[in-house]
């Protein structure tokens, strides 16, 4: 089976497992409770939030109690259904189980024939299929063409981002290896192995690994495709909830996915499984449910003021302060807002900062309502509750002696550093009257450099944000206050993001790196365009059918315009691991069931094989340094029956921050003649040092193969990579320490190079 086909199958497995746990199980549990509540996009966001929130906090609990294993993960995952069963049968659950057991025993004892059994199963299956068919036909009647549009959007996303997964097999971000290590340690109930850090993504991936037995390295290699699709579907759900027309939400999203006018900083991080990008999926739900609470509460207040008659009217129109299953609708919105805030912080604190900016913008947009004490105290309390829930697991670990992880310390120091230098002037003196560029010019300059590929597009983006603000004010004047407030809120949020991206030029506090802001800006631009189109169409047409037809026409026109202006091809990011190394790794794991083996390579495989009980790793730089001084007593042995050596003949360029450069420099005697790096960590595998390390390893392999031509066999080789395999007797191990001609780099050689 080719690696491309295997990647497709593995991606399908990962997607199915995630959708089952995060969407299907919450739907099964909540579908009756939420029947008739809100629109389909609203319920989608509820299921999505519920699934992620429950699974992440379940894993946190099991890990902190040190009882996490397959059984506890399974029982915990299905605990809500088990609890519901006890409540439903009111103590008769054991009787129901006994009845099922009797039926099974009758079948096993031959008292119930196979034909009878199959007949019963057939009847039940027929009823199930009939129910599904009925619901499916109802959904097609209700949503019709839009189902095809959503399906087409998903296929487009899979094509644009999944192409990289099928063609590039290694990790596409250097810090994924560290995340791999953290998840591996969770397999030993050792959460926060490297210090306290937001572990939401790690809890989620560990759950998929622990329950479905999907290897961690496969999850980290492919989950970014699923993650990216979900990020865009949440964006679509948000827009479908706030837009008045049916197809306007798709306009900005399609342009964002395929247009070549966006700079790669806005989407390049989508090609790696990273916490910040996963956490982005919960920013818009937090914003929506905050705004939904404010709008819902306003309806209820007016009806309450009308007295009992108003309360009866509330029942008729769903005015919805009535209690449903023990919770009010406004209370449900607040709970979902709290859950969204909690998920942003439990996955990545940058997302919480962005969500906080959005909430401030909502406060400005809904200023006529949010600052009333009745609303203000409840929404602030919900936000604080969400933060507390997210902090509790990390706080518990910190209190018991686990220090903060280095990245968390770094992030806090960045914020403190930004705060200490805030209030200065721009780097070009642009804040002085009559000198340098204006504020708007600074914003456009940063927008062009980090978000778009040309100034014209940057001007369109900034102009769209201003237009959205004007349209929001206009709709407020038209007495569509809630709709107008949504537009104003989003425009203020995006304007704030644009200003913060130009913080260094404007002399204000720069809390995040500019490249980080560009990711969030790029994610918000589709919403700006869709909302602008929606608001403009709504001015001209009010009837639903005409409104939807016009929005579809606008969608078609935007697609044609985007194609004419230029579309981008699917991006294939250069990985931090060669394709050949991953191919060999897959084959080695598959071929060595029940046998011990060792891979000698650079650092990445060490974590990739972390959940292989009989797989071991030997660091290349350690291997080489141990034989720099060769004498009769020098010995390097590896106590497994099979040893694999991974060597890059064209070493990767492990230095590009966004990893888009292609390596061309081959191993050579020149590289082997240079000294090995003495720097710690991954430094010997970065920049020119990697070329030196691989050159030494390559010429050691040639020398060892010359000594043992039959034992040192080529396992896999291409123009860029070679993997050697050595089979050995466990009772008579090879000594891999040999003089390969480039071992030492003593003072005599240094003097010769200097010409002394």
C-alpha positions as CSV (number, residue, x, y, z in Angstrom):
1,X,0.0,0.0,0.0
2,X,1.4,3.4,-1.0
3,X,1.9,6.0,1.7
4,X,-0.5,8.4,0.0
5,X,-3.3,5.8,0.2
6,X,-2.4,5.0,3.7
7,X,-2.6,8.7,4.6
8,X,-6.1,9.0,3.1
9,X,-7.2,6.0,5.1
10,X,-5.6,7.2,8.3
11,X,-7.1,10.7,7.8
12,X,-10.5,9.1,7.4
13,X,-10.1,7.2,10.6
14,X,-9.0,10.3,12.5
15,X,-11.9,12.4,11.2
16,X,-14.4,9.6,11.9
17,X,-13.1,9.2,15.5
18,X,-13.2,13.0,16.2
19,X,-16.7,13.5,14.7
20,X,-18.0,10.5,16.6
21,X,-16.8,11.8,20.0
22,X,-17.2,15.5,19.5
23,X,-20.4,15.7,17.4
24,X,-22.3,12.4,17.2
25,X,-22.3,11.5,20.9
26,X,-23.4,15.0,22.0
27,X,-26.1,14.9,19.3
28,X,-27.4,11.5,20.5
29,X,-27.4,12.8,24.1
30,X,-28.9,16.2,23.5
31,X,-31.0,15.9,20.4
32,X,-34.3,15.5,22.3
33,X,-33.5,18.2,24.8
34,X,-32.6,20.6,22.0
35,X,-35.4,19.6,19.6
36,X,-36.8,22.8,18.2
37,X,-34.3,25.0,19.9
38,X,-32.6,27.5,17.6
39,X,-31.4,26.8,14.1
40,X,-29.2,24.0,12.9
41,X,-26.1,26.1,13.0
42,X,-26.8,27.0,16.6
43,X,-27.3,23.4,17.6
44,X,-24.1,22.5,15.6
45,X,-22.1,24.9,17.8
46,X,-23.8,23.6,20.9
47,X,-22.8,20.0,20.1
48,X,-19.3,21.1,19.1
49,X,-18.8,22.9,22.4
50,X,-20.3,20.2,24.5
51,X,-18.2,17.5,23.0
52,X,-14.9,19.3,23.2
53,X,-15.6,20.6,26.7
54,X,-16.6,17.3,28.1
55,X,-13.8,15.2,26.6
56,X,-11.1,17.7,27.5
57,X,-12.2,18.0,31.1
58,X,-12.8,14.2,31.4
59,X,-9.1,13.6,30.4
60,X,-8.0,16.3,32.8
61,X,-9.8,14.6,35.7
62,X,-8.5,11.1,34.9
63,X,-5.0,12.4,34.4
64,X,-4.9,14.3,37.7
65,X,-6.3,11.3,39.5
66,X,-3.7,9.1,37.7
67,X,-6.3,6.6,36.6
68,X,-6.3,7.2,32.9
69,X,-6.4,4.1,30.8
70,X,-8.6,2.6,28.0
71,X,-11.3,1.4,30.4
72,X,-11.7,4.7,32.3
73,X,-11.7,6.6,29.0
74,X,-14.4,4.3,27.7
75,X,-16.5,4.5,30.8
76,X,-16.0,8.2,31.1
77,X,-16.9,8.8,27.5
78,X,-20.2,7.0,27.8
79,X,-20.9,8.0,31.4
80,X,-23.7,10.4,30.4
81,X,-25.6,7.7,28.6
82,X,-25.1,5.2,31.5
83,X,-26.4,7.8,34.0
84,X,-29.4,8.6,31.8
85,X,-30.1,4.8,31.6
86,X,-30.2,4.6,35.4
87,X,-32.5,7.7,35.6
88,X,-34.7,6.4,32.8
89,X,-35.3,3.0,34.2
90,X,-35.5,4.3,37.8
91,X,-33.8,1.4,39.3
92,X,-34.9,-1.2,36.8
93,X,-31.7,-1.0,34.7
94,X,-30.5,-4.3,36.2
95,X,-33.8,-5.9,35.2
96,X,-33.5,-4.6,31.7
97,X,-29.9,-6.0,31.5
98,X,-31.1,-9.3,32.8
99,X,-33.7,-9.5,30.1
100,X,-31.2,-8.9,27.4
101,X,-28.8,-11.4,29.0
102,X,-31.6,-14.0,28.9
103,X,-32.2,-13.3,25.3
104,X,-28.5,-13.8,24.5
105,X,-28.5,-17.1,26.5
106,X,-31.5,-18.4,24.5
107,X,-29.6,-17.7,21.3
108,X,-26.4,-19.4,22.6
109,X,-28.4,-22.4,24.0
110,X,-30.1,-22.9,20.7
111,X,-33.6,-22.3,22.0
112,X,-33.9,-19.3,19.7
113,X,-33.1,-20.1,16.2
114,X,-30.9,-18.1,13.9
115,X,-33.8,-17.4,11.6
116,X,-35.8,-15.9,14.4
117,X,-32.8,-13.8,15.5
118,X,-32.2,-12.5,12.0
119,X,-35.9,-11.8,11.6
120,X,-35.8,-9.6,14.7
121,X,-32.7,-7.8,13.7
122,X,-34.1,-7.3,10.2
123,X,-37.3,-5.7,11.7
124,X,-35.3,-3.4,14.0
125,X,-32.9,-2.4,11.2
126,X,-35.9,-1.8,8.9
127,X,-37.5,0.5,11.5
128,X,-34.2,2.3,12.0
129,X,-33.6,2.8,8.3
130,X,-37.1,4.0,7.8
131,X,-36.7,6.6,10.6
132,X,-33.4,7.8,9.2
133,X,-34.8,7.9,5.7
134,X,-37.8,10.0,6.9
135,X,-35.5,12.4,8.8
136,X,-33.2,12.6,5.8
137,X,-36.0,13.4,3.4
138,X,-37.3,16.1,5.8
139,X,-33.8,17.6,5.9
140,X,-33.5,17.6,2.1
141,X,-36.9,19.2,1.8
142,X,-36.0,21.9,4.4
143,X,-32.4,22.7,3.4
144,X,-32.2,21.3,-0.1
145,X,-29.5,22.9,-2.1
146,X,-27.6,24.2,0.9
147,X,-26.7,20.7,1.9
148,X,-24.8,20.3,-1.4
149,X,-23.1,23.7,-0.9
150,X,-21.9,22.7,2.6
151,X,-20.7,19.4,1.3
152,X,-18.9,21.1,-1.6
153,X,-17.3,23.5,0.9
154,X,-16.0,20.6,3.0
155,X,-14.6,19.0,-0.1
156,X,-12.9,22.2,-1.1
157,X,-11.3,22.5,2.3
158,X,-10.1,18.9,2.3
159,X,-8.6,19.4,-1.2
160,X,-6.8,22.7,-0.3
161,X,-5.4,21.4,3.0
162,X,-5.6,17.7,2.7
163,X,-3.4,17.7,-0.4
164,X,-0.5,18.5,1.8
165,X,-1.3,15.6,4.1
166,X,-1.2,13.2,1.2
167,X,2.0,14.5,-0.2
168,X,3.9,15.6,2.9
169,X,4.3,13.1,5.7
170,X,6.4,14.8,8.3
171,X,5.5,17.4,10.9
172,X,5.1,20.8,9.4
173,X,6.0,22.8,12.6
174,X,9.1,22.3,14.7
175,X,7.2,22.4,18.1
176,X,4.9,19.5,17.1
177,X,7.7,17.2,18.4
178,X,7.4,18.7,21.8
179,X,3.6,18.3,21.8
180,X,4.3,14.6,20.8
181,X,6.4,14.2,23.9
182,X,3.7,15.7,26.2
183,X,1.0,13.4,24.8
184,X,3.3,10.4,25.1
185,X,3.8,11.2,28.8
186,X,0.1,11.3,29.3
187,X,0.1,7.6,28.4
188,X,1.9,7.2,31.7
189,X,-0.6,9.4,33.6
190,X,2.1,12.1,33.6
191,X,0.3,15.2,32.5
192,X,2.3,18.4,32.5
193,X,5.5,16.4,32.2
194,X,7.4,19.5,31.1
195,X,5.5,22.0,33.3
196,X,2.1,23.6,33.6
197,X,0.7,24.6,30.2
198,X,-2.8,24.8,28.5
199,X,-3.3,21.1,27.6
200,X,-6.7,21.1,25.9
201,X,-5.4,20.0,22.5
202,X,-3.2,17.4,24.2
203,X,-6.2,16.0,26.2
204,X,-8.3,15.8,23.1
205,X,-5.6,14.0,21.0
206,X,-4.7,11.7,23.9
207,X,-8.4,10.7,24.2
208,X,-8.5,9.8,20.5
209,X,-5.2,7.8,20.9
210,X,-6.3,6.1,24.1
211,X,-9.8,5.2,23.1
212,X,-9.4,4.4,19.4
213,X,-5.7,3.2,19.5
214,X,-4.7,5.7,16.8
215,X,-0.9,6.3,17.1
216,X,0.0,9.7,18.4
217,X,2.3,10.5,15.6
218,X,-0.5,9.8,13.1
219,X,-2.8,12.1,15.0
220,X,-0.3,14.9,15.0
221,X,0.6,14.3,11.4
222,X,-3.0,14.4,10.1
223,X,-5.3,16.0,12.6
224,X,-4.6,19.5,11.3
225,X,-6.8,18.8,8.3
226,X,-9.8,17.9,10.5
227,X,-9.0,20.8,12.7
228,X,-8.9,23.2,9.8
229,X,-12.2,22.0,8.4
230,X,-13.8,22.4,11.8
231,X,-12.5,25.9,12.2
232,X,-14.1,26.9,8.9
233,X,-17.3,25.1,9.7
234,X,-17.6,27.0,13.0
235,X,-17.0,30.2,11.0
236,X,-19.8,29.2,8.6
237,X,-22.1,28.3,11.5
238,X,-21.5,31.7,13.2
239,X,-22.2,33.6,10.0
240,X,-25.4,31.5,9.3
241,X,-26.6,32.5,12.8
242,X,-26.0,36.3,12.4
243,X,-26.7,36.8,8.7
244,X,-30.2,37.3,7.4
245,X,-29.6,35.8,3.9
246,X,-28.9,32.1,3.3
247,X,-25.9,32.2,1.0
248,X,-24.0,35.4,2.0
249,X,-22.0,33.5,4.7
250,X,-20.4,31.4,2.0
251,X,-19.1,34.4,0.0
252,X,-16.2,35.4,2.3
253,X,-15.3,31.9,3.3
254,X,-14.9,30.7,-0.3
255,X,-12.8,33.7,-1.2
256,X,-10.6,33.2,1.8
257,X,-10.0,29.5,1.0
258,X,-9.1,29.9,-2.7
259,X,-8.0,33.5,-3.4
260,X,-4.4,34.2,-4.1
261,X,-4.6,37.7,-2.6
262,X,-3.9,36.5,0.9
263,X,-0.4,36.3,2.1
264,X,0.7,32.8,3.4
265,X,1.1,34.1,7.0
266,X,-2.7,34.0,7.2
267,X,-3.1,30.3,6.6
268,X,0.3,28.6,6.7
269,X,-0.1,27.5,10.3
270,X,-3.2,25.6,9.3
271,X,-0.8,23.0,7.9
272,X,0.3,21.8,11.4
273,X,-1.5,20.5,14.4
274,X,-1.1,23.4,16.8
275,X,-3.0,24.6,19.9
276,X,-3.5,28.2,18.8
277,X,-5.3,27.2,15.6
278,X,-7.5,24.6,17.4
279,X,-8.4,27.2,20.0
280,X,-9.6,29.6,17.3
281,X,-12.6,27.4,16.7
282,X,-14.1,28.6,20.1
283,X,-13.6,32.4,19.7
284,X,-16.7,32.9,17.4
285,X,-19.0,30.7,19.5
286,X,-18.0,32.8,22.5
287,X,-18.9,35.9,20.6
288,X,-22.1,34.5,19.3
289,X,-23.5,33.2,22.6
290,X,-22.6,36.5,24.3
291,X,-24.6,38.4,21.7
292,X,-27.4,35.9,21.7
293,X,-27.7,36.3,25.5
294,X,-27.9,40.1,25.1
295,X,-30.6,39.8,22.4
296,X,-32.6,37.1,24.2
297,X,-32.5,38.9,27.5
298,X,-33.9,42.0,25.8
299,X,-36.9,40.2,24.5
300,X,-37.6,38.7,27.9
301,X,-37.3,42.0,29.7
302,X,-39.9,43.6,27.5
303,X,-42.3,40.7,27.9
304,X,-41.9,40.7,31.6
305,X,-42.7,44.4,31.8
306,X,-46.0,43.6,30.0
307,X,-47.1,41.4,32.9
308,X,-48.8,38.0,32.7
309,X,-50.1,38.7,29.2
310,X,-46.5,39.3,28.1
311,X,-45.5,36.0,29.7
312,X,-48.1,34.2,27.8
313,X,-46.9,35.9,24.6
314,X,-43.4,34.7,25.5
315,X,-44.7,31.1,25.5
316,X,-46.1,31.6,22.0
317,X,-43.1,33.2,20.3
318,X,-40.5,31.3,22.2
319,X,-39.6,34.3,24.2
320,X,-37.9,32.0,26.1
321,X,-37.2,32.9,29.6
322,X,-39.4,30.0,30.5
323,X,-37.5,27.1,32.0
324,X,-36.6,24.2,29.8
325,X,-35.3,21.1,31.6
326,X,-34.4,23.2,34.6
327,X,-32.5,26.0,32.8
328,X,-33.6,29.2,31.1
329,X,-32.6,29.9,27.5
330,X,-30.7,33.0,28.5
331,X,-29.0,30.8,31.2
332,X,-28.1,28.3,28.5
333,X,-26.5,31.0,26.4
334,X,-24.5,32.1,29.3
335,X,-23.3,28.6,30.0
336,X,-22.3,28.1,26.4
337,X,-20.5,31.5,26.5
338,X,-18.6,30.3,29.7
339,X,-17.7,27.0,28.0
340,X,-16.4,28.8,24.9
341,X,-14.2,31.1,27.0
342,X,-13.0,28.1,29.0
343,X,-12.0,26.2,25.9
344,X,-10.0,29.1,24.5
345,X,-7.9,29.3,27.6
346,X,-7.6,25.5,28.2
347,X,-6.2,25.2,24.6
348,X,-4.1,28.4,24.1
349,X,-4.1,31.6,26.1
350,X,-3.6,33.7,22.9
351,X,-7.1,32.7,21.8
352,X,-8.5,33.9,25.2
353,X,-6.8,37.3,24.6
354,X,-8.4,37.5,21.2
355,X,-11.8,36.4,22.6
356,X,-11.4,39.1,25.2
357,X,-10.9,41.8,22.6
358,X,-14.0,40.5,20.8
359,X,-16.0,40.7,24.0
360,X,-14.9,44.3,24.6
361,X,-16.0,45.1,21.0
362,X,-19.4,43.5,21.8
363,X,-19.6,45.7,24.8
364,X,-19.2,48.7,22.6
365,X,-21.6,47.5,20.0
366,X,-24.2,46.6,22.6
367,X,-23.4,49.5,24.9
368,X,-27.1,50.4,25.1
369,X,-27.8,47.1,26.8
370,X,-24.7,45.4,28.2
371,X,-23.9,48.1,30.8
372,X,-27.2,47.6,32.5
373,X,-26.4,45.9,35.8
374,X,-28.8,43.0,35.1
375,X,-26.9,42.1,32.0
376,X,-23.5,43.1,32.9
377,X,-23.2,41.1,36.1
378,X,-24.4,37.9,34.5
379,X,-22.2,38.0,31.5
380,X,-19.1,39.0,33.5
381,X,-19.8,36.2,36.0
382,X,-20.1,33.7,33.1
383,X,-16.8,34.9,31.6
384,X,-15.0,34.6,35.0
385,X,-16.5,31.1,35.5
386,X,-15.2,30.0,32.2
387,X,-11.7,31.2,33.1
388,X,-11.8,29.6,36.5
389,X,-12.9,26.2,35.0
390,X,-9.9,26.4,32.6
391,X,-7.4,27.4,35.2
392,X,-8.5,24.8,37.8
393,X,-6.6,21.8,36.4
394,X,-3.5,23.9,35.8
395,X,-3.8,25.5,39.2
396,X,-4.2,22.1,40.9
397,X,-0.9,21.0,39.2
398,X,0.9,24.2,40.1
399,X,-0.2,24.0,43.8
400,X,1.1,20.5,44.0
401,X,4.5,21.5,42.9
402,X,4.5,21.5,39.1
403,X,6.2,24.6,37.7
404,X,5.0,26.5,34.7
405,X,6.2,25.3,31.3
406,X,8.9,27.3,29.6
407,X,6.5,28.5,26.8
408,X,4.0,29.8,29.4
409,X,6.8,31.7,31.1
410,X,7.9,33.1,27.8
411,X,4.4,34.2,26.9
412,X,4.0,36.0,30.2
413,X,7.4,37.7,29.8
414,X,6.4,38.8,26.4
415,X,3.2,40.4,27.8
416,X,5.3,42.1,30.5
417,X,7.9,43.3,28.1
418,X,5.2,44.7,25.8
419,X,3.6,46.5,28.7
420,X,6.9,48.0,29.8
421,X,7.7,49.5,26.4
422,X,4.1,50.7,25.6
423,X,3.4,54.3,25.2
424,X,6.4,55.1,23.1
425,X,6.5,56.4,19.5
426,X,6.5,54.4,16.3
427,X,9.8,53.3,14.9
428,X,9.7,55.8,12.1
429,X,8.5,58.7,14.1
430,X,5.1,58.6,12.4
431,X,3.3,59.8,15.5
432,X,4.7,63.2,15.3
433,X,2.5,65.8,13.7
434,X,3.4,66.4,10.0
435,X,6.1,63.7,9.9
436,X,6.1,60.2,8.5
437,X,3.1,58.0,7.6
438,X,-0.3,58.4,9.1
439,X,-2.0,55.9,11.3
440,X,-4.0,54.6,8.4
441,X,-0.9,54.3,6.2
442,X,0.9,52.3,9.0
443,X,-2.1,50.0,9.2
444,X,-2.3,49.5,5.5
445,X,1.5,48.9,5.3
446,X,1.3,46.1,7.9
447,X,-1.8,44.7,6.3
448,X,-0.1,44.5,3.0
449,X,3.0,42.9,4.4
450,X,1.4,40.3,6.7
451,X,-2.1,39.7,5.4
452,X,-2.4,40.5,1.7
453,X,-0.1,40.2,-1.3
454,X,-0.7,43.8,-2.6
455,X,-1.7,47.2,-1.4
456,X,-5.0,47.3,-3.4
457,X,-6.3,44.2,-1.5
458,X,-5.1,45.8,1.8
459,X,-7.1,48.9,1.0
460,X,-10.2,46.8,0.2
461,X,-9.9,45.0,3.5
462,X,-9.6,48.1,5.6
463,X,-12.4,49.8,3.6
464,X,-14.6,46.8,4.2
465,X,-14.1,47.1,7.9
466,X,-15.1,50.8,7.8
467,X,-18.1,50.0,5.5
468,X,-19.3,47.3,8.0
469,X,-19.2,49.9,10.8
470,X,-21.3,52.3,8.7
471,X,-23.8,49.7,7.8
472,X,-24.2,48.7,11.4
473,X,-24.9,52.3,12.4
474,X,-27.4,52.5,9.5
475,X,-29.3,49.4,10.6
476,X,-29.4,50.8,14.2
477,X,-31.0,53.9,12.7
478,X,-33.5,51.6,10.8
479,X,-34.4,50.3,14.3
480,X,-32.9,46.9,13.6
481,X,-30.9,47.4,16.7
482,X,-29.7,43.9,17.4
483,X,-28.6,43.3,13.9
484,X,-26.9,46.6,13.7
485,X,-25.1,46.0,17.0
486,X,-23.7,42.7,15.6
487,X,-22.3,44.5,12.6
488,X,-20.8,47.3,14.7
489,X,-19.3,44.8,17.2
490,X,-17.6,42.8,14.5
491,X,-16.3,45.9,12.7
492,X,-14.8,47.3,16.0
493,X,-13.2,43.9,16.7
494,X,-11.6,43.8,13.3
495,X,-10.5,47.4,13.5
496,X,-8.9,46.7,16.9
497,X,-7.0,43.7,15.4
498,X,-5.8,45.8,12.5
499,X,-4.5,48.5,14.9
500,X,-2.7,46.0,17.1
501,X,-1.0,44.4,14.1
502,X,0.6,47.8,13.4
503,X,1.4,48.3,17.1
504,X,5.1,48.6,16.7
505,X,4.7,51.4,14.1
506,X,2.0,53.2,16.1
507,X,4.0,53.1,19.3
508,X,1.4,51.1,21.3
509,X,1.6,47.9,23.2
510,X,2.3,44.9,21.0
511,X,1.0,41.9,23.0
512,X,1.5,39.3,20.2
513,X,3.8,38.8,17.3
514,X,2.6,40.4,14.1
515,X,2.4,37.0,12.4
516,X,0.0,35.8,15.1
517,X,-2.3,38.7,14.5
518,X,-2.3,38.0,10.8
519,X,-3.8,34.5,11.4
520,X,-6.7,36.0,13.4
521,X,-7.1,38.8,10.9
522,X,-7.3,36.4,8.0
523,X,-9.9,34.4,9.9
524,X,-12.1,37.4,10.5
525,X,-11.9,38.9,7.0
526,X,-14.4,36.4,5.4
527,X,-16.9,37.4,8.1
528,X,-16.5,41.1,7.3
529,X,-17.1,40.5,3.6
530,X,-20.1,38.2,4.2
531,X,-21.7,40.6,6.7
532,X,-21.2,43.5,4.3
533,X,-22.9,41.7,1.5
534,X,-25.7,40.5,3.8
535,X,-26.3,44.0,5.1
536,X,-26.4,45.6,1.7
537,X,-28.7,43.0,0.2
538,X,-31.0,43.4,3.2
539,X,-31.3,47.1,2.4
540,X,-32.7,46.4,-1.0
541,X,-34.8,43.3,-0.3
542,X,-36.7,42.0,2.7
543,X,-38.7,39.1,1.4
544,X,-36.9,35.8,2.4
545,X,-37.1,34.1,-1.1
546,X,-35.8,37.2,-2.9
547,X,-33.2,37.8,-0.3
548,X,-31.9,34.2,-0.6
549,X,-31.9,34.3,-4.4
550,X,-29.9,37.6,-4.4
551,X,-27.4,36.2,-1.9
552,X,-26.9,33.1,-4.1
553,X,-26.4,35.3,-7.1
554,X,-23.8,37.3,-5.1
555,X,-22.1,34.0,-4.1
556,X,-21.9,33.0,-7.8
557,X,-20.6,36.4,-8.8
558,X,-17.9,36.4,-6.1
559,X,-16.8,32.9,-7.2
560,X,-16.4,34.1,-10.8
561,X,-14.6,37.2,-9.8
562,X,-12.2,35.3,-7.5
563,X,-11.4,32.9,-10.4
564,X,-10.7,35.8,-12.7
565,X,-8.5,37.6,-10.2
566,X,-6.5,34.4,-9.4
567,X,-6.8,31.3,-7.2
568,X,-4.0,29.8,-5.2
569,X,-3.0,26.1,-5.6
570,X,-3.0,23.8,-2.5
571,X,0.1,24.7,-0.5
572,X,2.6,21.9,0.2
573,X,4.7,22.9,3.1
574,X,8.2,21.6,3.5
575,X,8.2,19.3,6.5
576,X,10.6,19.0,9.4
577,X,10.9,15.3,8.6
578,X,11.6,13.7,5.2
579,X,8.8,11.7,3.6
580,X,11.2,8.8,3.3
581,X,11.7,8.8,7.1
582,X,8.0,8.5,7.7
583,X,7.6,5.8,5.1
584,X,10.4,3.8,6.8
585,X,8.9,4.4,10.3
586,X,5.5,3.1,9.2
587,X,7.1,0.0,7.7
588,X,9.4,-0.7,10.6
589,X,6.5,-0.5,13.1
590,X,4.4,-2.8,10.9
591,X,7.2,-5.4,10.2
592,X,8.5,-5.7,13.8
593,X,5.5,-6.8,15.7
594,X,6.7,-8.5,18.9
595,X,10.4,-7.8,18.2
596,X,12.6,-5.1,19.7
597,X,14.2,-2.6,17.3
598,X,16.1,0.6,17.4
599,X,16.2,3.7,15.1
600,X,19.3,5.8,15.1
601,X,18.2,9.2,13.7
602,X,17.7,12.9,14.4
603,X,15.3,13.8,17.2
604,X,11.9,13.6,15.6
605,X,11.5,9.8,15.6
606,X,12.3,9.6,19.3
607,X,8.8,11.0,20.1
608,X,7.0,9.4,17.2
609,X,7.8,5.9,18.5
610,X,7.0,6.9,22.1
611,X,4.0,4.6,22.3
612,X,5.8,1.6,20.8
613,X,6.8,-0.7,23.7
614,X,9.5,-2.5,21.8
615,X,10.7,0.5,19.7
616,X,13.8,2.4,20.9
617,X,15.7,5.4,19.7
618,X,19.3,6.4,19.6
619,X,20.2,10.0,19.0
620,X,22.4,10.6,15.9
621,X,24.5,13.3,17.5
622,X,25.1,11.2,20.6
623,X,26.1,8.3,18.4
624,X,28.6,10.4,16.5
625,X,30.1,12.1,19.5
626,X,30.7,8.8,21.3
627,X,33.2,7.8,18.6
628,X,35.0,11.0,18.1
629,X,38.1,9.6,19.9
630,X,38.7,6.0,18.7
631,X,40.9,3.5,20.5
632,X,40.7,-0.2,21.3
633,X,38.4,0.4,24.3
634,X,35.9,2.5,22.4
635,X,32.6,0.6,22.1
636,X,29.1,1.5,20.9
637,X,26.6,-1.3,21.1
638,X,22.8,-1.2,20.6
639,X,21.1,-4.2,22.3
640,X,18.2,-4.9,19.9
641,X,18.1,-7.5,17.1
642,X,17.6,-4.9,14.4
643,X,19.0,-1.4,14.1
644,X,18.0,1.2,11.5
645,X,20.0,4.2,10.6
646,X,18.2,7.2,9.0
647,X,20.5,9.5,7.0
648,X,19.5,12.5,4.9
649,X,21.7,12.7,1.8
650,X,20.2,16.2,1.2
651,X,19.7,17.5,4.8
652,X,16.6,19.4,5.5
653,X,16.7,23.2,6.0
654,X,15.6,23.1,9.6
655,X,15.6,26.9,10.0
656,X,12.8,28.5,8.1
657,X,10.2,29.9,10.5
658,X,7.3,29.0,8.2
659,X,9.3,26.1,6.5
660,X,8.8,26.9,2.9
661,X,12.5,26.7,1.6
662,X,13.6,23.6,-0.3
663,X,16.9,21.9,0.6
664,X,19.5,21.4,-2.1
665,X,22.9,21.0,-0.4
666,X,24.1,17.4,-0.4
667,X,26.3,15.6,2.3
668,X,29.9,15.8,1.4
669,X,33.5,15.3,2.7
670,X,33.6,19.0,3.3
671,X,30.7,18.8,5.7
672,X,32.1,15.6,7.4
673,X,35.4,17.5,7.8
674,X,33.8,20.1,9.9
675,X,33.4,19.7,13.7
676,X,30.2,18.4,15.2
677,X,28.1,21.0,17.0
678,X,28.5,21.2,20.8
679,X,25.3,23.0,21.3
680,X,22.4,21.3,23.2
681,X,19.0,20.2,22.2
682,X,18.0,20.3,18.5
683,X,20.8,22.8,17.6
684,X,23.0,20.1,15.9
685,X,20.0,19.5,13.5
686,X,19.4,23.1,12.5
687,X,20.8,25.2,9.7
688,X,24.3,24.3,8.5
689,X,24.8,22.2,11.6
690,X,22.4,19.6,10.2
691,X,24.4,19.3,7.0
692,X,27.6,18.7,9.1
693,X,25.8,16.1,11.3
694,X,24.3,14.2,8.3
695,X,27.6,14.3,6.4
696,X,29.4,12.7,9.4
697,X,26.7,10.0,9.6
698,X,26.7,9.3,5.9
699,X,30.4,8.7,5.7
700,X,30.3,6.6,8.9
701,X,27.6,4.4,7.2
702,X,29.8,4.0,4.1
703,X,32.8,3.0,6.2
704,X,30.7,0.5,8.3
705,X,29.2,-1.0,5.1
706,X,32.7,-1.5,3.7
707,X,33.6,-3.5,6.9
708,X,30.4,-5.5,7.0
709,X,29.0,-5.5,3.4
710,X,26.5,-8.4,4.1
711,X,25.2,-7.2,7.5
712,X,24.8,-3.5,6.6
713,X,22.0,-3.6,4.0
714,X,20.1,-0.8,2.4
715,X,16.6,-0.9,3.7
716,X,15.2,2.1,1.7
717,X,17.0,4.7,-0.5
718,X,16.1,7.6,-2.7
719,X,18.2,10.6,-4.1
720,X,17.5,12.5,-0.8
721,X,17.6,9.8,1.9
722,X,18.9,6.4,2.8
723,X,18.0,4.0,5.6
724,X,20.4,1.2,6.5
725,X,19.4,-1.9,8.4
726,X,21.7,-4.1,10.5
727,X,20.5,-7.4,11.8
728,X,22.6,-8.8,14.7
729,X,22.7,-11.6,17.2
730,X,21.5,-10.5,20.6
731,X,24.3,-12.5,22.2
732,X,27.1,-11.1,20.0
733,X,26.4,-7.4,19.3
734,X,28.3,-5.3,16.8
735,X,30.6,-2.6,17.9
736,X,29.4,0.4,15.8
737,X,32.4,2.5,16.9
738,X,34.8,2.6,13.9
739,X,37.3,5.0,12.5
740,X,35.4,6.4,9.4
741,X,38.0,9.0,8.6
742,X,36.3,12.1,10.1
743,X,36.0,11.1,13.8
744,X,38.3,13.5,15.5
745,X,38.8,17.2,15.0
746,X,41.8,17.8,17.1
747,X,44.1,20.9,17.4
748,X,46.5,19.5,14.8
749,X,43.7,19.6,12.1
750,X,42.7,23.0,13.2
751,X,46.3,24.2,12.8
752,X,46.6,22.6,9.4
753,X,43.4,24.4,8.3
754,X,44.8,27.7,9.5
755,X,48.0,27.0,7.6
756,X,50.3,26.9,10.6
